[in-house]
Amino acid sequence: MHKYELILSWSQEDQCYVVEVPELPGCMAHGQTQPEALRQANEAVQLWLETARQFGDPIPIPKGHRHFDTKPWERKPDLGINYAYAESR
């Protein structure tokens, strides 16, 4: 089982679920149901990795899951912004 981020969305245009794997360029899958789309995506990831190994291409290390900040005013050390101060002005 891989640890790459999967983004699942409904495509109104294609009338199916689409799964993107942002860390693996061009790696996508689709299915008529969410479980089918996720199964197809897992297979696509395995094929992407096998192909990269076969051709000696670099394989990205999975970044893991994202953390969504439920309190954006507390701290943003990467931006150096104190949101609590900025909002109080």
N, C-alpha and C positions, 0 to 999 in steps of 0.2 A: 504494500500500500504506500502510495506516495504522500507527500505532505505539501503539495503545491496548492495555492489558492485557486478555487474554482468559482467563477461568477456565473450564476444561473439566472436567465431572464426569459421572458416570453417574447417571441417575435411575432408581432401582429402581421407583418408582411409575409412571413413564411408559414404562419400558423403552426408553430412548434416551439418547444423550449430549446434555447441555445445556451451552451456552456462554453465560456472562454477561460483559457488558462494564461493569464497575463505574463507570467514568468517564462513561458515557453512560446516564443514567437511563432505565430501561425497555428498554434494548437487550439482547435475548436471542435465541438461536436454538437449534435442536435438529436432530439427525440420527440415523440408525440406526448410522452408523459415525463414528469420530472425524474422518476427513477430510471427510465430508459435513457434520458439525456445524460444523467450522471454516470450510468454504466458505460455509455459510449465515450464519455469524456475520460473515464479511467482507462479505457482501452486506447484512446488517442494519446494519452500521456505515456503509456507504456511503449507504444509504437514510436512516439517522438524520441523517447530516451534510447530505445534500441537503435534507431536510425542515427542519432548523434554519436553513439558509441561506435557504430559500424564505420562512420566516416571520420572519426576522431575529432568531432566537434566538441566544444566545451559544453558541459552540462551545468546549468545554474543550480546553486544550492537553494533549496526551498527557504523562503523567508518566514514561513509559518503563518499564523493568523494575524489579522490586524486587530488592534485594540481601538475601540471607538470611545472617545472621551465623552463621558456623560456630563462632565462639569467643565466646559471649555474655559471658564473664567479663572480656574485655579492656577494652572501653570502651563507654559509653553516654552520650555527651556531651549528648544531648537530654534524658536523665533525670537527669543529674548523679549517677549512682550508680557507685561503684567496686565491681564485682561480685567481683573478686579479694579485696578487703578484706572484703566482707560474707560471703563463703563461708569465709574463714579464721577467723572469730570463733566 
